[in-house]
Amino acid sequence: MQKIFFQSSMPRALSTTFQNLMGQNPDFYVTPTSGALELVFGARANYSTSPEFKAQDSELMKKGFYSFCKNGLEGFFSAITDKKYVLDKSRGWGVYRPFLNSFYPNPKVVCLVRDLRDVVCSYEKIYRKNQDKHDPLRDDATARGTTPHKRVDEWMNPTNTIGRATERIFEMIRQGYDSEILFIRAEDLCMRPEFEMKRVYEYLEIPYYQHDFDKIEQITTEDDEVYGLSKDLHIIRPKLELQPSDAKKVLGTDICNWLYDNYRWYFDKFNYKKN
């Protein structure tokens, strides 16, 4: 293995499709949603709190810890693949790039984004589709999550998936390292796939591979039922094509406008228009 690359994208923004697209390249091992970052976090928690480390020279221990993280990450993937490159997918890599950079210098992080209205719309459609399952988002006793407006409030809360991912992008921008991350609009990937994929390879600084955008085989698997979610959330379409937006129809114009007005920075950053 020569290099580990990282993907840290918005939910419902073709992140799984992108992994499987990159997996067409025989040099790549691609992950589903990965737990590798959590292994490093676990090590950091123990390193930060254990008195055995605190009792020794701090700079020496820091040097050893960073080496542990780098070699641990590389060792993890070396044990499960002999391919040249790894593309690890975790929503946390982007916002934790400064930490990652401490032990894995100049990390390459790809972040797919999507019109926020369509991200939220996708969640609402999933909610409506899975009426046979209890959704903890909804509590009729307290009237929590009982309307689209309330569900949007829940999803956009930083403790929930969309809100957390959005806040992380804002933090990347605020700290000024967003320029080190390759952002790709999901809509652009569908409309001009070869152009966007060439941007990816140029950013990763590796030779371009000719991908087949009309026949994407699913090679990653993950069971979303362990999270209490529908098990087909990460099933991809075999052909890369832009799906028309139905956010206004599903959410209503008022919610769409609310998202635009309250997250204007996001829409401006990624050049999404109000109408």
C-alpha positions in Angstrom: 0.0 0.0 0.0 1.4 3.4 -1.0 -1.2 5.9 0.1 -4.4 6.3 2.1 -6.9 8.8 0.9 -10.0 10.0 2.7 -13.6 10.8 1.9 -15.7 12.9 4.2 -19.0 13.9 2.6 -22.5 15.2 3.3 -25.1 12.6 3.7 -27.2 11.6 0.7 -24.6 13.2 -1.6 -23.5 10.2 -3.6 -20.7 9.3 -1.2 -21.4 5.6 -1.6 -21.7 5.9 -5.3 -18.3 7.7 -5.4 -16.7 4.9 -3.3 -17.9 2.3 -5.8 -16.9 4.4 -8.8 -13.4 4.7 -7.4 -13.4 1.0 -6.7 -13.5 0.4 -10.5 -9.9 1.3 -10.4 -8.0 -2.0 -9.7 -5.4 0.0 -7.7 -8.0 1.1 -5.1 -9.4 -0.6 -2.0 -12.6 1.4 -1.0 -14.4 1.1 2.2 -18.1 1.5 3.2 -18.6 3.8 6.2 -15.4 3.0 8.1 -14.5 2.8 11.8 -10.8 3.5 11.3 -11.2 7.0 12.6 -12.8 5.7 15.8 -9.8 3.5 16.4 -7.6 6.5 16.3 -10.0 8.5 18.5 -10.0 5.6 21.0 -6.2 5.7 21.2 -6.2 9.5 21.5 -8.6 9.3 24.5 -6.3 6.9 26.3 -3.2 8.8 25.4 -4.7 12.0 26.7 -6.0 10.7 30.0 -3.6 7.9 31.1 -1.3 8.9 33.9 1.4 6.6 32.4 1.8 9.0 29.5 1.4 12.2 31.6 4.3 11.0 33.8 6.8 11.0 30.9 8.3 13.6 28.7 5.4 15.2 26.9 7.1 15.9 23.6 8.6 12.4 23.4 5.2 10.9 24.2 3.5 13.1 21.5 6.1 11.9 19.0 5.4 8.3 19.9 1.6 8.7 19.8 1.6 10.3 16.3 3.8 7.4 15.1 1.4 5.0 16.7 -1.6 6.6 14.9 0.2 6.6 11.5 1.5 3.1 11.7 -1.7 1.8 13.2 -3.8 3.2 10.4 -1.4 1.9 7.8 -1.2 -1.5 9.5 -4.9 -1.8 9.7 -5.3 -1.5 5.9 -2.2 -3.4 5.1 -3.7 -6.4 6.8 -6.9 -6.3 4.8 -5.7 -5.3 1.3 -2.6 -5.4 -0.9 -3.9 -2.8 -3.2 -1.8 0.3 -3.9 -4.3 2.9 -2.6 -7.0 3.0 0.0 -10.0 5.4 0.0 -11.4 5.4 3.5 -14.9 6.9 4.1 -15.9 8.6 7.3 -17.8 11.8 7.9 -15.3 12.9 10.5 -12.1 13.0 8.4 -12.8 16.5 7.0 -13.3 18.4 10.2 -10.5 16.5 11.9 -8.1 17.2 9.1 -5.7 19.2 11.4 -5.5 16.2 13.7 -5.0 13.8 10.8 -2.4 16.1 9.3 -0.4 15.8 12.6 0.5 12.2 12.0 -0.4 11.7 8.3 1.0 14.8 6.5 -0.9 16.5 3.7 -3.9 14.2 3.8 -6.1 14.2 0.7 -9.7 14.6 1.7 -12.6 14.5 -0.8 -15.9 15.9 0.3 -19.1 15.5 -1.8 -21.8 18.0 -1.2 -25.4 18.4 -2.5 -28.1 21.1 -2.5 -29.1 21.1 1.2 -32.8 21.1 0.2 -32.3 17.8 -1.7 -30.4 16.3 1.2 -33.2 17.1 3.6 -35.8 16.0 1.0 -34.1 12.6 0.8 -34.4 12.1 4.5 -38.0 13.0 4.5 -38.7 10.6 1.6 -36.9 7.8 3.6 -39.0 8.7 6.6 -42.2 8.4 4.6 -41.1 5.2 2.9 -40.4 3.3 6.1 -43.7 3.4 7.8 -43.3 -0.2 9.1 -40.4 0.9 11.4 -40.5 3.0 14.5 -38.5 6.2 13.9 -37.0 7.5 17.2 -37.1 11.0 15.6 -40.9 10.9 16.2 -42.5 11.0 19.6 -46.3 11.4 19.5 -46.5 11.8 23.3 -44.5 15.0 23.1 -45.4 15.9 19.5 -41.7 15.8 18.5 -41.0 15.1 14.9 -44.7 14.9 13.9 -44.6 17.3 11.0 -42.0 17.9 8.2 -41.2 21.3 9.8 -40.4 19.6 13.1 -38.4 16.8 11.4 -36.3 19.3 9.5 -35.5 21.1 12.8 -34.4 17.7 14.2 -32.3 16.8 11.2 -30.6 20.2 11.1 -29.7 20.0 14.8 -25.9 19.6 15.2 -26.6 16.4 17.2 -28.2 14.8 14.2 -26.6 13.7 10.9 -27.3 16.5 8.5 -26.8 19.2 11.1 -23.6 17.7 12.2 -22.2 17.3 8.7 -23.2 20.9 7.8 -21.7 22.3 11.0 -18.4 20.4 10.2 -18.2 22.0 6.8 -18.8 25.4 8.4 -16.0 24.7 10.8 -13.6 23.8 8.0 -14.4 27.1 6.4 -14.1 29.1 9.6 -10.7 27.6 10.4 -9.5 28.2 6.9 -8.5 24.7 5.8 -11.4 24.2 3.4 -8.9 25.1 0.6 -7.0 21.9 1.4 -10.1 19.7 0.8 -11.5 18.8 -2.6 -15.2 19.7 -2.7 -17.3 18.1 -5.4 -21.0 18.9 -6.0 -23.0 15.7 -6.5 -24.9 17.4 -9.2 -21.7 18.2 -11.1 -20.5 14.6 -10.8 -23.7 13.5 -12.5 -23.7 16.1 -15.2 -20.0 16.1 -16.1 -18.5 12.9 -14.5 -15.3 12.7 -16.4 -14.4 16.3 -15.8 -15.0 15.9 -12.1 -13.2 12.6 -11.8 -10.2 14.1 -13.5 -10.2 16.8 -10.8 -10.2 14.0 -8.3 -7.1 12.3 -9.8 -5.3 15.6 -10.2 -6.0 16.4 -6.5 -4.8 12.9 -5.4 -1.8 13.3 -7.7 -2.1 9.9 -9.2 -2.6 8.7 -12.9 -6.1 8.9 -14.2 -8.2 5.8 -14.7 -11.0 5.6 -17.3 -14.2 4.9 -15.4 -17.5 3.5 -16.7 -20.2 5.8 -15.5 -23.0 3.7 -17.0 -22.2 0.5 -15.2 -21.2 1.0 -11.6 -21.0 -2.3 -9.7 -21.7 -2.2 -6.0 -18.7 -3.6 -4.1 -19.2 -1.9 -0.7 -21.7 -3.3 1.7 -23.0 -2.0 5.0 -26.0 -3.0 7.2 -27.7 0.1 8.2 -30.1 -1.8 10.4 -27.4 -1.8 13.1 -28.1 1.9 13.3 -31.9 1.4 13.4 -32.2 2.5 9.8 -33.5 1.0 6.6 -31.1 -1.6 5.3 -31.2 -0.3 1.7 -29.9 3.2 2.4 -26.6 2.6 0.7 -27.7 0.7 -2.3 -26.5 2.6 -5.4 -27.8 3.0 -8.8 -25.7 1.3 -11.5 -25.8 4.4 -13.8 -24.5 7.8 -12.8 -27.3 10.3 -13.7 -28.8 13.4 -12.2 -32.1 12.9 -10.5 -34.5 15.8 -10.8 -35.1 17.8 -7.6 -38.5 17.3 -5.9 -37.6 19.2 -2.7 -40.3 21.8 -3.2 -43.0 19.1 -3.8 -42.0 17.0 -0.8 -40.9 19.7 1.7 -42.9 22.7 0.5 -41.6 26.1 -0.6 -41.6 27.5 2.9 -39.2 24.8 4.2 -37.0 25.1 1.1 -36.8 28.9 1.6 -36.1 28.5 5.3 -33.1 26.2 4.6 -31.8 28.7 2.0 -32.2 31.7 4.3 -30.7 30.0 7.4 -27.8 28.3 5.7 -27.1 30.9 3.1 -23.3 30.5 3.7 -23.6 26.9 2.4 -25.6 27.8 -0.7 -23.1 30.6 -1.5 -20.1 28.5 -0.9 -21.2 25.8 -3.3 -23.0 28.1 -5.7 -26.6 26.8 -5.2 -29.2 29.3 -6.2 -32.5 30.0 -4.3 -34.7 29.1 -7.3 
